[in-house]
Amino acid sequence: MNLYPKAQLYYFLRLSFRKNIMSKFCDKVLCKIKEEKIEPKPKWHFLLKDYFVWLAFAVSLIVGALAFCVALSIILDNDWDIYRYLSLSPAKHILLSLPYIWIFAILLFLGLALYNYKHTKSGYRSGTFVVLGLSVVGSVVLGSVFHSLGMGRKIDRIFSQNIPLYQNVHCCCNRKDIWTQPEKGLLGGRILNIRKEDEFDIEDFGGIIWQIEKNNETLIRGPVLIIENEEVKLIGEKRTEKRFRAREIRPWAGK
């Protein structure tokens, strides 16, 4: 009579036990499939899901690029040199002027882009930092293209005109409030009429009408036009209650 060596017997018993367990498990699965009438999903279902995830990734990347575009426009158009009129340090002026809501939007949509890419069919193959880095580069490049087309200023202007709270939440300070401080030498508003070559009237953001003086020494910066309905920023000094002498005139969008 042939006897199995102990090792072979142990292997045989272990294999038999596994087969028995797997057989019972398969029987349970088949029974559940029959009871619940589960059917395999068609291939197009998985393809459609993958296409949808790729679309969500692309949308997240584009919206993130638009947010970067607006933030870039706000930062480049900001008057970083007026901190001395506001009695602020340069560092504090920077912290108060950064477009935090757009920075948050950039981070949010970068996160969504990463999440959506990781859920694509091949997303597991790429490392998190690689995908995040490529998403950042894509947003910066695409956002820079949008900025060159002037989209950042347009979006910022649309939000400013149609969302009342936007000026208060897109950064820590309201830009219009900053430029409604004639006693500190800062005044902004819309040109109402041209009195003569060196005088014109503007309506500030509080609805007050000011008579503006300028002369040959007044510095006119950027693509600003002294015409009716043009919005401008003025740096100068308050002469009387509603009279202001401009040393510098800047366009409202830009500097």
Secondary structure, DSSP 8 states (H G I E B T S, - for coil): -----HHHHHHHHHHHHHHHHHHHHHHHHHHHHHHHT-----HHHHHHHHHHHHHHHHHHHHHHHHHHHHHHHHHHHS-GGGGGGGT--HHHHHHHHS-HHHHHHHHHHHHHHHHHHHTSTTGGGS-HHHHHHHHHHHHHHHHHHHHHTTHHHHHHHHHHHH-TTHHHHSSSS-HHHHTEEGGGTEEEEEEEEEEETTEEEEEETTS-EEEEE--TT-EE-SS---STT-EEEEEEEEEETTEEEEEEEEESS--
